[in-house]
Amino acid sequence: MSQLYNSIEPNVIDDEMVQKAVEELYPEDIRKLAKREGINFKDVTELQLSFRNILQIDNLWQFENLTKLQLDNNIIEKIEALESLVHLVWLDLSFNNIEVIEGLDTLVKLQDLSLYNNRISKIEHMDTLQELQIFSIGKNNLTTLEDVIYLRRFKNLRTLNLTGNPFCDDEQYMLFVVAHLPDLVYLDFKLVSDTTREIAVLKYQDLTKPLERKEARALAQLEENQAKQKELEYHKTAFVEYLNGSFLFDSMYAEDTEAAKLAYLPGVSDLLQTYREEFVSVCENLFNYGLKEYEKREAEVSDFYESLHEALTANQQEGRKIILDFENRNKRRLDEIHNASSYDIAESKRAEYKEDILQLSEALMTLEMLIADQLELLVDKATIVNTVNTSHGIRLLKIDKRECDILSNTYRWQVSVTEKAFQNEIDRNRDRVKEIVQYIDSLQEELANLEILEPME
């Protein structure tokens, strides 16, 4: 611990401290209620822990929905233990003893960050903060103007405070910063004028133009890599990854040291090249075939769910029609029972009503079983894919393994789709049967509770 703290009693962030800090957020009347009933830290979105002599950040993992955190005016030496605060938008660590920017990787939603008045000598380790709009790092130990170039990666940065750092004494400081951060609106609490911006751009264009070209190339490379990764994920979904080229052939021969020796024999090189071309051609044909089959499978699954939805909709409409017809008859029968001229007639009407309830139950159950039976037909038609394994040396083993992977993935996909559809239907069927039973029970209970007047003597 630093000698600076000999006269200060350092604190840790414990349960008592955060409890008190949270209670202070509420008015006096609500505070008493919150203290009595307890506070769920997951519901807290703002927390102020300023002026508490905190030396080490800790015990904040419970505040998983926190969006604003104030830790200013403490004696914190290291940024740490903030990993769980992934929803944080505003973070104040000003007036502490921090020397290195770190521990911010997971705070991808952060928009406002203050590190004012610390001991930081380099701007770094902030790459993930792509939402950053306001950044204050004034009154630190920044000595190299080139450090500002790091901030070019933050495309949303509009407000920056650097005042009080050693490099601010450089007479070219403002123009350098404005030239390298052309989207800044405010620098050191002042609006950047158009005149200043024009002068800065003109003065430093020999430095900024190469940077822009470099960044454009990096962005293009990133977009290309992302497109390739997206394409690869699509190929994996279709079980044909790495078949559109020579990858399989090259990997096959990379493990065959004997073939490398044969390549030096007369005529073998030409044969090997011909073999490679034909092998790659077969792979590409398989690749194209696999993509077409994948599209067909996706279309079939889409058609299946569309047909299932249509069947369920028709089934539900028929069920509602049956229930509506029953309820219309129900009202009429109840009136007939109430208005019966004798006990015997009322009992006869009650029996008819009970029989009608049983017929309703049977009709609804029949509709439900029809859907269940239709789904079972899908399971009965499931195709089991068989694979044939052969052993013809290292190259054919590679081919067999790839073939097995494709077939196994196809089979697992088919089983997964079938089982998922079947299980969904089982769950829906059970819920529907339960609803029907409860509805029938309620009707029978209503009938049982119906009062019938004894005939007058």
N, C-alpha and C positions, 0 to 999 in steps of 0.2 A: 504493500500500500504506500502511496506517495506521502512524503513528509508534509505535504500541504494539509493533510487531514489530522494533524496532531491536535488541532484546536476544534475539530469538528467531529461529531459522532455520526459516522456513516450509517445509513439505514438500508434495509433490504425491503423489497416489495413483498410483504407477507399478506395473509388473508385479512388481518385487522386493518392494514393500511388501505387495501382496495375496497373493503367493505365501507370504511369511513368515507373514502373518496366518492364512491357511488352514492351514498346517502346524501352527501353534500350537493349533489346534482338536483335534488328535489326540494320544493318549498317545505317549510317547517311542518305543516300539517300532514303532508304526504310522507315526509321523512319519518315521522313517528310510526305511521302505518307500515311503511316499508321495513323499518327496523323490527317491528313486532312480527310481521308475517314472513320476513325474509325476502331476498332479492335473487332472481335468477340472472346470473352474470351473462348468460347467453342473450338476454334481452337488451343489454346495455350497448349503446352505439357510440357514446362519448365518454371519455375518461380523462380527468385532469389530475396529474401527479406532480405538479410544479412545487418548487421550494420545499422539498422534503429530505434533502441531503441523501438522495438515493445514489449509491455507488454502483450497484449492479442491477441490470434489468432482469426480472425473473417473475414467475408466477402470474403471467398474463394469458396463459393458454386457455383459460376459461372464457375469455372475452372474444369468442370466435366470430361475433358479428360486429365488432368494433369498427367504426369508420373514422373516428377522430381520437387521437391520443396526444396528450401534452405531457412531455417529460422534461420540459425546460427548467433551467435554474436549479440543477442538481450537481452532482459530482461524478456523473457517469463517465467511465473511461472507455467502454466498448459497446458497440451496437450489437446486441445479441437477444436471443429468446423472443424474437418477433415472428417466427416462422408461421405460427397458427393464425396470425392476424391478416388473413388474405383479403379481407374486405376493406382494409385501411385505405382511406383517401387522403387524410390529413395527418401529418406527423411532425411534431415540434421537438427537436433535440437541441435547441439553442442553449447557450450558456452552460456548457458542460466541459468535460476534459477529454473529449474524443479525439483520437489521433488518426484513425484510419476509417474510411468509409467501407462498411462491410455489413453482412447480415440482413440485406434488404432484398434478396433474390426473389422471395415469394410474394412481395408486396406489389404485385403487377397492376393493381388498381390505383396506386398512389398518384395523386395529382399535385399535392402541395407538400414540399419537404423543406424544413428549416434546420440547418446545421450551423447557424450563425454563432459566432464567438466560441469556437472550439480550438483545437490544435492540429487541424488537418493540413497536410502539406501537398496532397495530390488528389485530384478528382478522378475517381476510379470505382470499379465494382458496382455500377449502377445500370448495367445493360438491360435488365428486365423491366425497368421503370419507364416503359414506352408511353404511359399516359401522363407523364410529368408535365405540368403546366407552369408551376411556380417553384423556384429553387432559390433558397437563400443560403449562401455559404460565405457571407462577409465576415470580416474580422477573424480570419484563420491565418495559416502560414503558407499560403500559396505564393510562390515566387516566380514561377515560369508561365508566361503568357500562353505558351503552346498548350498548356493543360486545358484551356478553354475549348480547344478544338474537339475534345472528347464530347462536349455537350451538343455537337452537331447531330448526333444520333437521335436526339429527343425532338421529334418533329412537331410536338405540341407545345414546346417550351415558349412561353410568351413573356414571362416576368423573371428577371434574374437579378440577384443582389450579390455583388462581389466586393463592395466597398470595405475598406479597412485591411485588405490583404497587401502584402509587400509589393506585388506587381502592379498595384494601382498607382504607384508613384511613377511608373513609366509614362512619359508624355504621350506615347502612342496607344496607351491602354484602351481608351474608349473606342477609337477607330478600329483597333484590332478586333475587339470583341464584337462590335456591330458588323464588321465585314464578314467574320466567320460564323456569326449567328444572325443571318439576314431576316429571320422572322420574329426577332425580339420586338416587343412593343414597349416594355419598360426595362431600363437598366439602372440599377442603383437608385430606385424610387423615382426616376425621371423618365418622362416620355421620350422615346427615341424619335428625333425629328427627321423628316424626309431629307433635309439638307445634310445632316450628319450621315445618314445612311448612304446617300449618293457619294459623298466624299470618301467614306470608308470603302465602299465597293470599288471605286476607281483606284484608290491607293493600294489595295491589297489584292487586286484581281489576278496578279501573277501567282499568288499563293492559293487563292480560292478556286480558280478555274481547274487546276490539276486535281484538287480535292473533290470537286464536283464530278469530274470524269471518273475518278477512282470510285467514288460512292455510287455512281450510276452503274459502273461495271459490277460492283459488289451486289447491288440491288438486282441487276439482271441475272447474276449467277444464283442469287438466293431464290428468285422466282422460278428459274429453270430447275433448281434442285427440288423445290416444292412441287412443281409440276411432275417431275420424274417420280417423286415419292407418292404422289396421288395416283399416278398411273400404275405404279408398282402395287399399291394397295388394291386397285381395281383388278389387276392380274391375279393377285393372291386370292381375291374373292372368287375368281373364275377358275382357280387351281391351275393356272398356266404361267406362273411367274418364272422369269428367266428362260423361257422357251423361244422368245423372239430374237434369236441371235445365236452366237457361238458359245455362250456361257457354259452350257452342259458339256459340250465337246471339249472345251478348254479345261474345265475342271476334271473331266474324265482322264485326259492325257496328263494333267499335272501330277497325278498320282501313279502314272504308269512309267516308271524309269526305264523299263525294257524297251518300250516303244521309242523312247528318245535315242537309244543306241541304234535301233534299226533305221532311224531316219537318215543316218549317214551312209547307208548302203546305196549302191547305184540304182536309180529308178524308184526307190522307196519314197523319196520326197514328193515326186509327182503323184504317185498313188495316194499318198497321205493327203495331199491337197485336194485330190478328187473326192476322196472319202469324206474329208471335212465338209466340202461343199454340199455333197449329197446328204450328209448327216444333218447339217444345219437346215437344209431345205425341208427335210422330214420334220425337224423340230418346229420350224415356222408353219408348216402345214398343220401340225398338231396344235400349235398356238392359235392359229386362226379358227380351227375347228372348235377348240375349247371355248373361245370367246363367243362363237355363234351358239354353242350349246348352253353357255351361261345365259345368254340373252333369251334363249328359248325357255330355260328353267325359270328365269325371272318372270317371263310372260305367263308361263303356266301357273306359277304361284299367284301372280296377280289375278289371273282369270279365276283361279280357285277361290280366293278370298272374295272376289267380286260376286261370284256365283253363290258362295256361302252367305254373303251379306244379303243378296237378293232373296235367297231361300228363307233366311231368318226374318227378313222384313215381311215377306208374304205370310210366313207362319205367324208372326206377331199380329199382323192385320187380321188374319183369320181368327186368331184367338180373341182379339178385341171385339170382332163382330159377334162371335159366339157369346161372349160375356155381355155385350150390349143387348143382344136378343134376349138372353136370360133375364137381365135386370128389368127389361120392359115387361116380360112375363111375370117376374117377381113382384113388381108393383101391383099388377093386376090380381095376382093370386092372393097377395096379402090383403088387398081390399075385399076380395071374395071371402077370405077367412074371417075378417073383422065383421063383415056384413052378413055372415051366414045366418039363415033363419033357424037353424037348429044345431045342436052339438054334433050330431052325426054328420051333417053336411060339412061342418067345419073340420071335423076329423078327416073326412074324405079329401077335402081340399089340402089339408096339411100333408096327407100321404102323397098326393099328387106333387106337392111342392118338394117333398123329400126325394121322390123319384126323379124329379127334374134336376135337383142338385147332384144326384149320382150320375145322371146323364151328362151334366156339365163337366163334372170331374173326369169322366171317361173321355169326353171329346177333347178336353184340354190335354190330358195325358197322351192321347193318341197323336195329337199334333206334335207334342214334344218328342215322343218316341220316333216319329217319322224323321225328324232332324237327326236324332242320334243314330238311327239305322243308316241314313245316307252317309254319315261320317264314317261309320264302320266299313262301308264299301271302299272308302279311300285307303284305310289301313290294310284291307284284304288285298288291295292291288299294289301294295308297296313292293318295289323291285329290289331284290338283294343282289348286290354287285359282288361277283366272284373274281378273285385275282389269281393268276397263275405265276408262280415264282420259278425261275430257272437260274442255273448257275453256269455262265459261259465266260468266266474270266472277269477281270476288273472292269472292263468297259461295259459289258452286258449287265453286270451287277448294278452299275450306275443307272443304266437305262431301266432295269427292273424296279429299282428303288423309286425312281421318278414316276414310273407307271403306277406302282402301288400307292404312292402318295396321292396321285390324281384320283385313282379309283376309290381309295379309302376316304379322301376328303369329300368326294361326290356322294359316297354312301352315307357318311356321317351327316352331310348336309341334308340329304333326302330324309333320313331317319329323324333328324332334328325338326325339320319342317312338319313332317307327318305327326310326330309325337306332340309337338307344340299345338298344332291345330286340333288334334284329338283331345289333348288335355284341356285346352280352352273350352271345347265343346262339352266335355264332361262336367267342368265347373259350372258352365252356363246352364247345362241341363239340370244339375243338382239344385242350383238356385231357383230355376223355373219350377221344378217339381215342388220345392219347398213353398214357393209363392202360391201355387195351385192348391196345395194341401191346406195352407193357412187360410186361403180364401174360402175353400169349401167348408173348413171347420167353422169359420165365422158365420157362414150362411146357416149351417146346421145349428149353431148356438143361437142364432137369431130366431130360428124356427122353434127351437126348444123353449126359448123364453117367451114365446108368443102366448099371450093370455087368451083363453077361450071361455066365454061366459057359459055357465050351466043354463039349460033351458028353464024358463019360468014354469012353475007348476000351477 
